[in-house]
């Protein structure tokens, strides 16, 4: 039963934090910030918030610093928008899984033979005497 409650709290925090961050941090400064995952301690006193940013190189480089500067404000708004016995202390961490996934896809694309080679292979198999 406690595990289900923690799952519901995680999802609630993820959704609320995403909304608060969108309202409080201008896209021009930080890009589009996404809350990917929230880990909550069993006693609800702390939460690790995994975030990523899509935008320019400068926006991605600075978004976590700007987000951490506004942690107190974000935490206060979160406490006002959800009803929990304890409002968890937030810790923002970069989640680079999207960039890692993109890199894996890029590597896979590089490993796949090009269409030109596939056509040559088909022609060779159609004409076994060549």
GUMIZA-99143 format. One line per field, with one value per residue (C-alpha): residue number from 1; residue in one letter; chain; x, y, z. Coordinates in nm, 4 decimals, padded with zeros to 6 digits. Example, Ala and Ser with C-alpha at 12.3 -4.5 7.8 and 13.67 -1.06 7.14 Angstrom:
2
n: 1; 2
res: A; S
chain: A; A
east: 01.2300; 01.3670
north: -00.4500; -00.1060
up: 00.7800; 00.7140
//
This chain:
130
n: 1; 2; 3; 4; 5; 6; 7; 8; 9; 10; 11; 12; 13; 14; 15; 16; 17; 18; 19; 20; 21; 22; 23; 24; 25; 26; 27; 28; 29; 30; 31; 32; 33; 34; 35; 36; 37; 38; 39; 40; 41; 42; 43; 44; 45; 46; 47; 48; 49; 50; 51; 52; 53; 54; 55; 56; 57; 58; 59; 60; 61; 62; 63; 64; 65; 66; 67; 68; 69; 70; 71; 72; 73; 74; 75; 76; 77; 78; 79; 80; 81; 82; 83; 84; 85; 86; 87; 88; 89; 90; 91; 92; 93; 94; 95; 96; 97; 98; 99; 100; 101; 102; 103; 104; 105; 106; 107; 108; 109; 110; 111; 112; 113; 114; 115; 116; 117; 118; 119; 120; 121; 122; 123; 124; 125; 126; 127; 128; 129; 130
res: X; X; X; X; X; X; X; X; X; X; X; X; X; X; X; X; X; X; X; X; X; X; X; X; X; X; X; X; X; X; X; X; X; X; X; X; X; X; X; X; X; X; X; X; X; X; X; X; X; X; X; X; X; X; X; X; X; X; X; X; X; X; X; X; X; X; X; X; X; X; X; X; X; X; X; X; X; X; X; X; X; X; X; X; X; X; X; X; X; X; X; X; X; X; X; X; X; X; X; X; X; X; X; X; X; X; X; X; X; X; X; X; X; X; X; X; X; X; X; X; X; X; X; X; X; X; X; X; X; X
chain: A; A; A; A; A; A; A; A; A; A; A; A; A; A; A; A; A; A; A; A; A; A; A; A; A; A; A; A; A; A; A; A; A; A; A; A; A; A; A; A; A; A; A; A; A; A; A; A; A; A; A; A; A; A; A; A; A; A; A; A; A; A; A; A; A; A; A; A; A; A; A; A; A; A; A; A; A; A; A; A; A; A; A; A; A; A; A; A; A; A; A; A; A; A; A; A; A; A; A; A; A; A; A; A; A; A; A; A; A; A; A; A; A; A; A; A; A; A; A; A; A; A; A; A; A; A; A; A; A; A
east: 00.0000; 00.2838; 00.4446; 00.1256; 00.1063; 00.4671; 00.3970; 00.0972; 00.3004; 00.5838; 00.3437; 00.1724; 00.5075; 00.6259; 00.3134; 00.3020; 00.6749; 00.6533; 00.3785; 00.5558; 00.8853; 00.7093; 00.5548; 00.8638; 01.1513; 01.1335; 01.1906; 01.4217; 01.6639; 01.6496; 01.4858; 01.2058; 01.2603; 01.1066; 01.0659; 01.1491; 01.1334; 01.0950; 01.2373; 01.0722; 01.2061; 00.9653; 00.9090; 00.8339; 01.0940; 01.3086; 01.2754; 01.5298; 01.3896; 01.5462; 01.5149; 01.6345; 01.6342; 01.5856; 01.7197; 02.0387; 02.3753; 02.3802; 02.0297; 02.1137; 02.4378; 02.2684; 01.9268; 02.0225; 02.1995; 01.8968; 01.6616; 01.8607; 01.8565; 01.4762; 01.4486; 01.3049; 01.0408; 00.9507; 00.9336; 00.7040; 00.4704; 00.4685; 00.3739; 00.0856; -00.0447; -00.0406; -00.1685; 00.0872; 00.1864; 00.5392; 00.6442; 00.9590; 01.2911; 01.3745; 01.7062; 01.7340; 01.9550; 02.0270; 01.8772; 02.0763; 01.9010; 01.7458; 02.0892; 02.2236; 01.9300; 01.9899; 02.3548; 02.2621; 02.0243; 02.2969; 02.5395; 02.2787; 02.2183; 02.5908; 02.6065; 02.3195; 02.4287; 02.3170; 02.0402; 02.2991; 02.4757; 02.1472; 02.0517; 02.3921; 02.3403; 01.9962; 02.1314; 02.4100; 02.1632; 01.9373; 02.2319; 02.4229; 02.6513; 02.8051
north: 00.0000; 00.2421; 00.1784; 00.2791; 00.5976; 00.6854; 00.6264; 00.8614; 01.1252; 01.0954; 01.1502; 01.4396; 01.6078; 01.5497; 01.7083; 02.0041; 02.0772; 02.0720; 02.3334; 02.5528; 02.5419; 02.6347; 02.9384; 03.0538; 03.0015; 03.1832; 02.9626; 03.2298; 03.1739; 02.7995; 02.6388; 02.3904; 02.2226; 01.8800; 01.6996; 01.3412; 01.1661; 01.2374; 01.0126; 01.0713; 00.9474; 00.7131; 00.9762; 01.2431; 01.4794; 01.4974; 01.4540; 01.4240; 01.5875; 01.4748; 01.7435; 01.8031; 02.1000; 02.1260; 02.4432; 02.6137; 02.5050; 02.8113; 02.7424; 02.3796; 02.4834; 02.7330; 02.5838; 02.3806; 02.6753; 02.9009; 02.6298; 02.5794; 02.9545; 02.9406; 02.6245; 02.8122; 02.9839; 02.6580; 02.4703; 02.7365; 02.7256; 02.3468; 02.3507; 02.5827; 02.3711; 02.0210; 01.8869; 01.6674; 01.6323; 01.7359; 01.9347; 01.7577; 01.9383; 01.9518; 01.8664; 01.9218; 01.6894; 01.6768; 01.3838; 01.3341; 01.0136; 01.1889; 01.2954; 00.9451; 00.7954; 01.0328; 00.9306; 00.5598; 00.6228; 00.8153; 00.5255; 00.2776; 00.4930; 00.4949; 00.1151; 00.0512; 00.0040; 00.2775; 00.2177; 00.2248; -00.0815; -00.2637; -00.2110; -00.3454; -00.6521; -00.7154; -00.6880; -00.9322; -01.1836; -01.1491; -01.2252; -01.5055; -01.5534; -01.2076
up: 00.0000; 00.0849; -00.2543; -00.4353; -00.2315; -00.3134; -00.6828; -00.6676; -00.4812; -00.7372; -01.0262; -00.8477; -00.7760; -01.1330; -01.2801; -01.0380; -01.0634; -01.4428; -01.4323; -01.1769; -01.3685; -01.6936; -01.5225; -01.3306; -01.5754; -01.9095; -02.2136; -02.3586; -02.0681; -02.0063; -02.3094; -02.2585; -01.9220; -01.8683; -01.5374; -01.6327; -01.2962; -00.9262; -00.6525; -00.3152; 00.0158; 00.2004; 00.4721; 00.2035; 00.3505; 00.0372; -00.3373; -00.6150; -00.9298; -01.2590; -01.5251; -01.8793; -02.1123; -02.4860; -02.6392; -02.7452; -02.6079; -02.3818; -02.2500; -02.1727; -02.0036; -01.7711; -01.7000; -01.3917; -01.2269; -01.2862; -01.1654; -00.8455; -00.7783; -00.7783; -00.5644; -00.2648; -00.4758; -00.6521; -00.3225; -00.1747; -00.4740; -00.4600; -00.0916; -00.1743; -00.4608; -00.3091; 00.0202; 00.1919; 00.5555; 00.4577; 00.1560; 00.0379; 00.0189; -00.3511; -00.5117; -00.8870; -01.0922; -01.4644; -01.6504; -01.9677; -02.0747; -02.3761; -02.5043; -02.4398; -02.6305; -02.9214; -02.9272; -02.9348; -03.2262; -03.4079; -03.3624; -03.4866; -03.7937; -03.8631; -03.8350; -04.0777; -04.4380; -04.6724; -04.9290; -05.2078; -05.0664; -05.0123; -05.3788; -05.4901; -05.2691; -05.4208; -05.7742; -05.6914; -05.5475; -05.8584; -06.0868; -05.9174; -06.2204; -06.1809
//
